[in-house]
Amino acid sequence: MVCGIDEAGRGPLAGPVTAAAVILPADFPFELLNDSKKLSERKREIAMAAIYDKAIAWSVAWAWPFEIDRINILRASLLAMKRAYESLGVKAAEVLVDGLYCPEIDGPCRAIVRGDSLVPEIMAASILAKTARDRWMRRYSWIDDRYGYERHKGYPTKEHKRLLGIYGPSAIQRKTFSY
């Protein structure tokens, strides 16, 4: 069994970084998968539903803004990945991670640059991480609607920076990021 791991949310100025770990069966409808950034929101939602329904195992985990500020975004991303893998409830024969670095986990792990475009299990993890983070940011906007998180998801858009200038940092702002 191969486990794919990826994260979403390293670049935003606000909100958590989210990671997912996924183990897929041989009969999964792989044609649904791609790098989450290359899929429309509608196609991500369709793929997400299939992953939740058909995956052997899946998990989503988070590292929060205060953790990002304390240990930096790279370490927080690896922490979220570790949490996602440890929450799976099963061990994989091999773990494949998108990027340059592997989280500290038990078992063989290999980092693959652009893995989210090459490895189906990493593509699936990419989709779960992105959809979970986007949903979290939309829901946070229900609590504090001043920042437009439902639109830009915390990324450093002109709108986000303008609203930060008006209202100051939000409760989920990454304080060590410049804006």
Secondary structure as GFF3:
##gff-version 3
##sequence-region A 1 179
A	DSSP	beta_strand	2	8	.	.	.	ID=ss1
A	DSSP	beta_strand	17	23	.	.	.	ID=ss2
A	DSSP	three_ten_helix	30	32	.	.	.	ID=ss3
A	DSSP	three_ten_helix	36	38	.	.	.	ID=ss4
A	DSSP	alpha_helix	41	54	.	.	.	ID=ss5
A	DSSP	beta_strand	57	63	.	.	.	ID=ss6
A	DSSP	alpha_helix	65	71	.	.	.	ID=ss7
A	DSSP	alpha_helix	73	86	.	.	.	ID=ss8
A	DSSP	beta_strand	94	98	.	.	.	ID=ss9
A	DSSP	beta_strand	109	112	.	.	.	ID=ss10
A	DSSP	three_ten_helix	115	117	.	.	.	ID=ss11
A	DSSP	alpha_helix	120	143	.	.	.	ID=ss12
A	DSSP	three_ten_helix	145	147	.	.	.	ID=ss13
A	DSSP	alpha_helix	149	152	.	.	.	ID=ss14
A	DSSP	alpha_helix	158	167	.	.	.	ID=ss15
###
